[in-house]
Amino acid sequence: MSEGYRDWAHPSGGLPEQAPEGLVDIYTAPWLVQRAGDASAPADEGSLAWLMVVAIALLLLAGWWLWRHRGDLRLWWALWQLERQSARVIDAAGERALQDEVIRAIGRWQHGGRAPWRERLAEPWSAWVREIDHARFGRQSVHSRPAPDSWRTAVVERLRAMRRALWRRPTA
């Protein structure tokens, strides 16, 4: 190699002359950077811009989906909270309050009111509301009432079925 090459190939304090034979040193000459400029900067700026566009598009899409399904999400959240609350309810007054809350949540989901329009509910929901109404207003003696543990298990399973059916229903 020429002596001129050695002048700019390594800055002062660079590789010594006793460096191993296979050692590769990547060093860009200062005069090359001045002439060509930093070639990686435009590529990084362009890819960052596209990355931002994609991120904003994904956020907008997620926001649109959340807005479109906000009622379903509210009902899902209410049913999940009631499912957790049913584990703590033992007495008949708590059972009735839990049933009232389920009916109110279905009414808010259906049309924003406090009670659902029973004749306008789709089939699995109308059957569930009839079942809850029968449990709320039907005649039950102390002897026909199920044990708290079996009642709690049945309510938890029914609330889980409602939450699953919420996402499986066809959208109109």
C-alpha positions as CSV (number, residue, x, y, z in Angstrom):
1,M,0.0,0.0,0.0
2,S,1.1,3.5,-0.6
3,E,2.3,5.7,2.2
4,G,-0.5,8.2,1.5
5,Y,-3.1,5.5,2.3
6,R,-1.5,4.9,5.7
7,D,-1.8,8.6,6.5
8,W,-5.5,8.7,6.6
9,A,-6.4,5.0,7.1
10,H,-5.9,5.1,10.9
11,P,-6.0,8.2,13.1
12,S,-3.2,8.8,15.5
13,G,-3.3,6.1,18.1
14,G,-4.9,3.7,15.7
15,L,-3.8,0.1,14.9
16,P,-0.2,-0.6,15.5
17,E,2.1,-2.0,12.9
18,Q,2.2,-5.3,14.8
19,A,-1.5,-5.9,14.3
20,P,-2.5,-9.4,13.4
21,E,-2.7,-10.2,9.7
22,G,-6.5,-11.0,9.5
23,L,-7.6,-8.0,11.6
24,V,-10.2,-6.0,9.7
25,D,-10.5,-2.3,10.6
26,I,-13.5,-0.4,9.3
27,Y,-12.7,3.3,9.1
28,T,-14.2,5.8,6.8
29,A,-11.8,8.5,5.6
30,P,-12.7,12.0,6.6
31,W,-12.5,13.3,3.0
32,L,-15.0,10.6,1.9
33,V,-17.5,11.6,4.5
34,Q,-17.2,15.3,3.5
35,R,-17.7,14.5,-0.2
36,A,-20.5,11.9,0.1
37,G,-22.2,13.1,3.3
38,D,-23.8,10.7,5.7
39,A,-25.7,8.4,3.4
40,S,-27.6,6.6,6.2
41,A,-29.5,9.8,7.4
42,P,-32.0,10.1,4.6
43,A,-32.8,6.4,4.8
44,D,-33.4,6.6,8.5
45,E,-35.6,9.7,8.3
46,G,-37.7,8.1,5.6
47,S,-38.2,4.8,7.4
48,L,-39.0,6.7,10.6
49,A,-41.7,8.7,8.8
50,W,-43.3,5.5,7.4
51,L,-43.1,3.9,10.8
52,M,-44.9,6.9,12.3
53,V,-47.6,6.7,9.6
54,V,-48.1,3.0,10.3
55,A,-48.3,3.6,14.0
56,I,-50.8,6.4,13.7
57,A,-52.9,4.3,11.3
58,L,-52.9,1.4,13.8
59,L,-53.9,3.7,16.6
60,L,-56.8,5.2,14.5
61,L,-57.9,1.7,13.6
62,A,-57.9,0.6,17.2
63,G,-59.7,3.7,18.3
64,W,-62.4,3.2,15.6
65,W,-62.9,-0.4,16.7
66,L,-63.1,0.6,20.4
67,W,-65.7,3.3,19.5
68,R,-67.7,0.9,17.4
69,H,-67.8,-1.7,20.1
70,R,-68.0,0.6,23.2
71,G,-71.4,-0.7,24.3
72,D,-70.3,-4.3,24.0
73,L,-67.1,-3.5,25.9
74,R,-69.1,-1.8,28.7
75,L,-71.4,-4.8,29.0
76,W,-68.5,-7.2,29.0
77,W,-66.8,-5.2,31.7
78,A,-70.0,-5.1,33.8
79,L,-70.6,-8.8,33.5
80,W,-67.0,-9.5,34.4
81,Q,-67.3,-7.3,37.5
82,L,-70.6,-9.0,38.4
83,E,-69.0,-12.4,38.0
84,R,-66.3,-11.4,40.5
85,Q,-68.9,-9.9,42.8
86,S,-71.0,-13.1,42.8
87,A,-68.2,-14.9,44.5
88,R,-68.7,-12.6,47.6
89,V,-72.6,-12.7,47.6
90,I,-74.1,-15.3,49.9
91,D,-77.5,-14.1,51.2
92,A,-80.8,-13.6,49.3
93,A,-80.6,-9.8,49.3
94,G,-77.2,-9.9,47.7
95,E,-78.5,-12.4,45.1
96,R,-81.4,-10.1,44.2
97,A,-79.2,-7.1,44.0
98,L,-76.8,-9.0,41.7
99,Q,-79.7,-10.0,39.4
100,D,-80.9,-6.4,39.3
101,E,-77.5,-5.3,38.3
102,V,-77.3,-7.8,35.5
103,I,-80.7,-6.6,34.1
104,R,-79.6,-3.0,34.4
105,A,-76.4,-3.8,32.5
106,I,-78.3,-5.5,29.7
107,G,-80.7,-2.5,29.5
108,R,-77.8,-0.1,29.2
109,W,-76.2,-2.2,26.6
110,Q,-79.4,-2.6,24.6
111,H,-80.7,0.9,24.4
112,G,-79.1,3.0,27.2
113,G,-82.0,2.6,29.6
114,R,-82.4,0.9,33.0
115,A,-84.4,-2.1,31.9
116,P,-84.1,-4.1,28.7
117,W,-86.8,-4.2,26.1
118,R,-87.5,-7.9,26.5
119,E,-89.4,-8.3,23.2
120,R,-86.5,-6.9,21.2
121,L,-83.7,-9.0,22.6
122,A,-82.1,-11.7,20.4
123,E,-82.7,-15.3,21.4
124,P,-80.1,-16.3,23.9
125,W,-80.4,-12.9,25.6
126,S,-84.2,-13.1,25.9
127,A,-84.0,-16.5,27.4
128,W,-81.4,-15.4,29.9
129,V,-83.5,-12.3,30.9
130,R,-86.6,-14.5,31.3
131,E,-84.6,-16.8,33.5
132,I,-83.3,-13.9,35.6
133,D,-86.8,-12.4,35.8
134,H,-88.2,-15.8,37.0
135,A,-85.5,-16.0,39.6
136,R,-86.2,-12.4,40.7
137,F,-90.0,-12.4,40.7
138,G,-91.1,-16.1,40.7
139,R,-92.3,-17.9,43.8
140,Q,-89.5,-19.6,45.7
141,S,-89.9,-21.1,49.1
142,V,-87.0,-21.4,51.5
143,H,-86.9,-25.1,50.8
144,S,-86.8,-24.8,47.0
145,R,-83.9,-22.3,47.1
146,P,-80.6,-23.8,46.0
147,A,-77.6,-23.9,48.2
148,P,-75.4,-20.7,48.1
149,D,-72.5,-22.6,46.5
150,S,-74.5,-24.2,43.8
151,W,-76.3,-20.9,43.1
152,R,-73.0,-19.1,43.0
153,T,-71.6,-21.6,40.5
154,A,-74.6,-21.4,38.3
155,V,-74.5,-17.6,38.3
156,V,-70.8,-17.5,37.5
157,E,-71.3,-20.0,34.6
158,R,-74.3,-18.0,33.3
159,L,-72.3,-14.7,33.4
160,R,-69.4,-16.3,31.6
161,A,-71.8,-17.7,28.9
162,M,-73.2,-14.2,28.5
163,R,-69.7,-12.7,28.0
164,R,-68.8,-15.4,25.5
165,A,-72.1,-14.9,23.6
166,L,-71.5,-11.1,23.4
167,W,-68.6,-11.6,21.0
168,R,-70.1,-14.4,19.0
169,R,-73.3,-12.6,18.1
170,P,-73.6,-11.5,14.4
171,T,-73.4,-7.8,14.0
172,A,-76.1,-6.1,11.9
